């Protein structure tokens, strides 16, 4: 009996050593070697592990149970690929063109079903209304009209039974209920969303639905008092629970992104005043905001590929004031605002001040072309929103500005280039 029990124990240990495997196959022409695997917590990617290419493949062993959205990130090319796990083995294969991923083949059943479902959802939302309008312009006997009718019928079909795929079923049913713009239904209410957020299982955090559902909650209207609506939600989800704290963190970030400063400060203060144990998600939100509040010492950053300087880091730059700018060559607001700083740059330098600009670009050619016209210190990681400084400095939108004193203390957080110019009295 002892021998049998010993064998059973070994089998149990082996089964726990890896919940499931992820196999990725790429063509030889796809050059990145390293890839990171991220799980999801609300709207935050959480690094799970990383692997080095072996031949044309990567293989991950996921040690803990996980059901939900996953992401591969190839840092050498700043390329990402999304897929799902049902706590079962995953297998993907893709082609590439000019360093970009193309023609992803989902070779496991769950991802194949999810991909087809999302394809139909997208077409229902963006294409189906147009097809319905277009078809009446063509005679019913034409082959094109028949093709239109076939596609309309396909997109209008009810979803097949998804009971074999718990996560796919969860995602589809809740996306349809709360977010699908094409679904014929009465307007969703605050109470319905509160019930969902309070009673959903753990797939809420891993589904990518939490942030958009919260946005839907804030947009239920008309509402005369957003704070009252948010207070009602937070009371229901209970801020002493991980779910409640993750929702509070998401709301603080939403208010920050959309420039709702009063609401951000109200709920950030509420987060700081909690007396219970705080989960990692909310702790990180509090810490990141603390790093970038007025009076805080701006965390130092070691330059990667700087232009127009021999300094090695922000701290090495000697200036009476340092104007920090986060921008991107694809940002239309940056296109409008940066020329205003260029115009005043000589006047800024005459005050012994300096501009230090960090780009959230991911395409080297775009960055190189733009940075030629920027006379100040520039740097980038070419990782877009995966750039380390986006998280460190709580950057939610571009452009974002900070003004530091000579000791790198934050003395102003202007909203626009014009506010920077006004603060420096250069009008």
C-alpha positions in Angstrom: 0.0 0.0 0.0 2.9 2.4 0.8 4.4 1.8 -2.6 1.0 2.5 -4.3 0.6 5.7 -2.3 4.1 6.8 -3.2 3.5 6.3 -6.9 0.2 8.2 -6.6 2.0 11.1 -4.8 4.6 11.3 -7.6 1.9 11.4 -10.2 0.2 14.2 -8.3 3.4 16.1 -8.1 4.0 15.7 -11.8 0.5 16.9 -12.6 1.1 20.0 -10.5 4.5 20.8 -12.1 2.9 22.5 -15.1 -0.8 23.3 -15.5 -0.5 23.6 -19.3 2.0 24.3 -22.0 2.1 27.0 -24.7 3.8 26.1 -28.0 4.6 29.0 -30.4 6.0 28.4 -33.9 7.4 31.2 -36.0 9.1 31.3 -39.5 12.9 31.5 -39.7 12.5 35.0 -41.2 11.1 36.2 -37.9 14.2 37.2 -36.0 13.3 38.0 -32.3 14.8 35.5 -29.9 13.3 36.5 -26.5 9.6 36.6 -25.7 7.7 37.5 -22.6 4.5 35.9 -21.5 1.9 38.1 -19.7 -1.2 37.2 -17.8 -3.9 39.9 -17.2 -5.2 41.6 -14.0 -8.0 44.0 -15.0 -6.3 46.2 -17.6 -2.8 45.5 -16.4 -0.4 43.0 -18.1 1.4 40.9 -15.4 4.7 39.3 -16.4 4.5 35.5 -15.9 7.7 34.3 -17.4 10.0 34.7 -20.4 11.6 32.2 -22.8 14.4 32.1 -25.4 13.8 30.8 -28.9 14.9 27.2 -29.6 15.0 26.7 -33.4 11.8 28.3 -34.7 9.8 27.7 -31.5 9.2 28.8 -28.0 7.6 26.7 -25.3 6.2 27.9 -22.0 5.2 25.8 -19.0 2.5 27.6 -17.0 2.8 26.4 -13.4 -0.3 27.8 -11.9 -4.0 27.4 -13.0 -4.9 30.2 -15.3 -8.0 31.0 -17.4 -8.2 34.2 -19.4 -6.4 36.5 -21.8 -2.7 36.1 -22.4 -0.2 38.1 -24.3 3.2 37.4 -25.9 5.6 40.3 -26.2 8.7 40.3 -28.3 10.8 43.2 -27.0 13.3 43.1 -29.8 10.6 44.1 -32.3 8.1 45.7 -29.9 5.5 43.2 -31.2 2.7 41.6 -29.2 0.2 38.8 -29.8 -2.9 38.2 -27.8 -4.6 34.8 -27.2 -6.5 32.9 -24.5 -6.1 30.0 -22.1 -8.7 27.7 -20.7 -6.1 26.2 -18.4 -5.3 23.8 -21.2 -2.5 23.5 -23.7 -2.2 26.2 -26.3 -0.6 26.0 -29.7 0.0 28.9 -32.1 1.8 29.3 -35.4 2.3 32.5 -37.4 4.0 33.9 -40.5 5.8 37.3 -40.7 6.3 40.1 -43.2 8.9 42.8 -42.7 9.3 41.8 -39.0 5.5 42.0 -38.3 3.4 39.0 -37.3 0.9 37.9 -40.0 -1.5 35.0 -40.6 -1.8 33.7 -37.0 -3.0 30.1 -36.9 -4.8 29.1 -33.7 -4.1 25.4 -33.6 -5.8 24.6 -30.3 -9.6 24.3 -30.1 -10.3 27.1 -27.6 -8.3 29.7 -29.4 -9.7 28.7 -32.8 -13.2 29.2 -31.4 -12.4 32.5 -29.7 -10.7 33.9 -32.8 -13.7 33.0 -35.0 -16.0 34.5 -32.4 -14.1 37.8 -32.2 -13.9 38.0 -36.0 -17.7 37.7 -36.2 -18.2 40.2 -33.3 -16.0 42.8 -35.1 -17.8 42.4 -38.4 -21.2 42.5 -36.7 -20.3 45.8 -35.0 -18.5 47.6 -37.8 -19.5 45.9 -41.1 -23.0 44.4 -40.7 -24.9 47.7 -40.5 -23.1 48.8 -43.8 -23.9 45.5 -45.5 -27.6 45.8 -44.6 -27.7 49.3 -46.2 -25.7 48.3 -49.3 -27.6 45.3 -50.3 -30.7 47.2 -51.3 -28.8 49.0 -54.0 -28.3 45.7 -55.9 -30.8 43.5 -57.7 -31.7 40.4 -55.8 -30.7 38.3 -58.8 -27.1 39.5 -58.9 -24.3 37.3 -57.6 -23.1 40.2 -55.4 -26.5 40.6 -53.8 -26.6 36.9 -53.0 -23.1 37.1 -51.5 -24.2 40.0 -49.4 -27.3 38.1 -48.2 -25.1 35.1 -47.3 -22.7 37.2 -45.3 -25.5 39.0 -43.5 -27.1 35.7 -42.6 -23.8 34.3 -41.4 -23.1 37.3 -39.2 -26.7 37.3 -37.8 -26.6 33.7 -36.7 -26.8 33.0 -33.0 -23.6 31.8 -31.3 -23.2 28.1 -31.2 -23.0 26.2 -27.9 -19.9 27.4 -26.0 -20.3 25.2 -22.8 -17.1 23.3 -23.6 -15.2 26.6 -23.4 -15.9 28.3 -20.1 -13.8 31.4 -20.7 -15.0 31.9 -24.3 -18.6 31.6 -23.0 -17.9 34.0 -20.2 -16.3 36.6 -22.5 -18.9 36.3 -25.2 -22.0 36.5 -22.9 -20.7 39.5 -20.9 -19.3 41.4 -23.9 -22.7 40.9 -25.6 -24.6 42.1 -22.5 -22.5 45.1 -21.6 -20.5 46.2 -24.6 -21.9 45.0 -27.9 -23.3 48.1 -29.7 -25.2 46.0 -32.1 -27.2 43.9 -29.7 -30.9 44.9 -29.6 -31.6 45.4 -26.0 -32.7 48.1 -23.5 -30.0 50.4 -22.1 -28.0 48.8 -19.4 -28.4 50.2 -15.9 -26.0 51.0 -13.0 -27.6 48.3 -10.9 -27.0 45.6 -13.6 -23.4 46.5 -13.9 -22.9 46.7 -10.1 -24.5 43.2 -9.8 -22.1 41.9 -12.5 -19.0 43.4 -11.0 -19.9 42.3 -7.5 -20.9 38.7 -8.3 -18.7 37.7 -11.3 -16.1 34.9 -10.8 -12.4 35.5 -11.1 -12.6 35.5 -14.9 -13.6 39.2 -14.7 -10.0 40.2 -13.9 -8.5 38.0 -16.6 -11.1 38.8 -19.4 -10.0 42.3 -20.5 -13.7 43.4 -19.8 -13.2 45.2 -16.5 -12.0 48.5 -17.8 -14.5 48.8 -20.7 -17.4 47.8 -18.4 -16.3 50.4 -15.9 -16.3 53.0 -18.7 -19.8 51.8 -19.6 -20.8 52.3 -16.0 -19.5 55.9 -16.0 -21.3 56.6 -19.2 -24.7 55.4 -18.1 -26.7 58.5 -18.0 -27.7 61.1 -17.7 -26.0 61.4 -14.3 -25.8 64.6 -12.4 -23.2 63.4 -9.9 -20.5 60.9 -11.0 -19.0 60.8 -7.5 -22.3 59.5 -6.1 -22.4 56.8 -8.8 -18.9 55.7 -8.1 -19.5 55.7 -4.3 -22.5 53.4 -4.8 -20.3 51.1 -6.9 -17.4 51.0 -4.5 -19.7 50.3 -1.5 -21.2 47.4 -3.4 -17.9 45.8 -4.4 -16.3 46.4 -0.9 -13.0 48.1 -0.8 -11.7 45.6 1.8 -11.7 42.9 -0.9 -9.2 42.4 -3.8 -12.0 42.9 -6.3 -13.0 46.2 -4.8 -9.4 47.4 -4.7 -8.7 46.4 -8.3 -11.8 48.3 -9.3 -10.7 51.4 -7.3 -7.3 51.2 -9.0 -8.9 51.0 -12.4 -11.2 54.0 -11.7 -8.2 56.2 -10.4 -6.4 55.4 -13.7 -9.5 56.2 -15.8 -9.9 59.6 -14.1 -6.2 60.3 -14.6 -6.3 59.3 -18.3 -9.3 61.6 -19.0 -8.1 64.5 -17.0 -10.8 64.3 -14.3 -8.4 65.6 -11.7 -10.9 66.2 -8.9 -12.2 62.7 -9.1 -8.8 61.2 -9.4 -7.6 63.0 -6.2 -10.8 62.1 -4.3 -10.4 58.3 -4.9 -6.6 58.3 -4.6 -7.0 59.9 -1.2 -9.6 57.2 -0.3 -7.2 54.5 -1.4 -4.4 56.0 0.7 -6.7 56.1 3.8 -7.7 52.4 3.6 -6.8 50.7 6.9 -7.1 47.1 5.6 -4.5 45.1 3.7 -4.1 46.5 0.2 -3.5 44.3 -2.8 -0.5 44.7 -5.2 -2.6 46.4 -7.9 -3.8 49.2 -5.7 -0.4 49.5 -3.9 1.3 50.1 -7.3 -1.3 52.7 -8.2 -0.7 54.6 -4.9 3.1 54.3 -5.3 3.2 55.4 -8.9 1.1 58.5 -8.1 3.3 59.3 -5.1 6.4 59.2 -7.4 4.9 62.0 -9.5 3.0 64.3 -7.1 4.0 67.9 -6.6 7.0 68.1 -4.2 8.2 64.5 -4.9 11.7 63.8 -6.1 11.3 62.7 -9.7 12.7 59.1 -10.0 15.9 59.1 -11.9 16.2 57.6 -15.4 19.4 56.4 -17.1 19.3 57.4 -20.8 19.3 54.6 -23.4 20.0 56.3 -26.7 20.1 60.1 -26.0 20.5 62.9 -28.5 21.9 66.4 -27.9 23.6 65.5 -24.6 26.6 63.8 -23.0 24.6 63.4 -19.7 24.0 59.8 -18.7 20.7 60.3 -16.8 18.2 62.9 -15.8 20.1 63.5 -12.6 23.3 64.3 -14.6 21.6 67.1 -16.5 22.7 70.4 -14.8 20.0 73.0 -15.1 18.0 75.4 -12.9 14.8 73.8 -14.2 14.2 70.6 -16.2 11.1 70.4 -18.4 10.2 66.7 -18.9 8.0 65.9 -21.9 6.5 62.6 -22.8 5.4 62.5 -26.4 5.1 60.4 -29.6 5.4 61.0 -33.3 2.0 59.5 -33.8 0.3 61.9 -31.3 -1.7 64.7 -33.0 -1.7 66.8 -29.8 2.1 66.5 -29.7 2.3 67.7 -33.3 0.3 70.8 -32.3 2.2 71.5 -29.0 5.9 70.7 -29.5 6.4 73.5 -32.1 5.4 76.0 -29.3 8.3 74.7 -27.2 10.7 74.7 -30.1 9.8 78.4 -30.7 10.7 79.2 -27.0 13.6 76.9 -26.7 16.3 79.6 -26.9 14.5 81.6 -24.2 14.3 78.4 -22.1 18.0 77.9 -22.4 18.7 81.5 -21.5 17.1 80.7 -18.1 19.6 77.9 -17.7 16.7 75.5 -18.0 16.6 72.4 -20.2 14.0 70.3 -22.0 14.3 66.5 -21.7 11.9 64.6 -24.0 11.0 60.9 -23.8 9.3 59.4 -26.8 6.8 56.5 -26.6 7.4 55.6 -30.2 7.8 52.1 -31.3 8.9 52.6 -35.0 12.5 53.7 -35.2 12.1 55.4 -38.6 9.3 57.6 -37.4 11.2 58.5 -34.2 14.4 59.3 -36.1 12.6 61.4 -38.7 10.9 63.5 -36.0 13.7 63.8 -33.5 15.9 65.6 -36.0 13.8 68.7 -35.5 13.8 68.6 -31.7 16.8 70.7 -30.4 16.7 69.4 -26.8 17.7 66.2 -25.1 15.7 63.2 -26.5 15.5 59.6 -25.6 13.4 56.5 -26.3 13.2 52.8 -25.7 11.2 52.2 -28.9 8.8 50.1 -27.0 5.7 52.3 -27.2 3.5 52.0 -24.1 5.7 49.1 -23.0 8.5 51.6 -22.3 9.6 51.4 -18.7 9.1 55.1 -18.1 5.4 55.0 -18.9 4.8 53.1 -15.7 7.4 54.7 -13.6 6.1 58.2 -14.3 2.4 57.4 -14.5 2.1 58.5 -18.1 -1.5 58.0 -19.3 -1.5 60.2 -22.4 0.8 62.2 -24.6 2.0 64.9 -24.3 2.5 64.8 -20.5 4.7 67.5 -18.8 6.6 67.9 -15.6 8.8 70.8 -14.4 11.6 69.9 -12.0 13.9 72.2 -10.0 17.7 71.7 -10.1 17.4 69.0 -7.4 14.8 67.1 -9.5 11.9 67.9 -7.3 8.6 68.2 -9.1 7.6 71.9 -8.9 4.8 72.0 -11.6 2.7 69.6 -13.7 1.5 71.7 -16.6 -1.3 70.4 -18.8 -0.1 72.0 -22.1 2.9 73.5 -23.7 1.3 77.0 -23.2 1.2 76.3 -19.5 4.9 75.4 -19.5 5.7 78.7 -21.3 3.5 80.6 -18.9 5.1 79.0 -15.8 8.5 80.0 -17.1 7.1 83.6 -17.7 8.1 83.4 -21.4 4.8 84.8 -22.8 
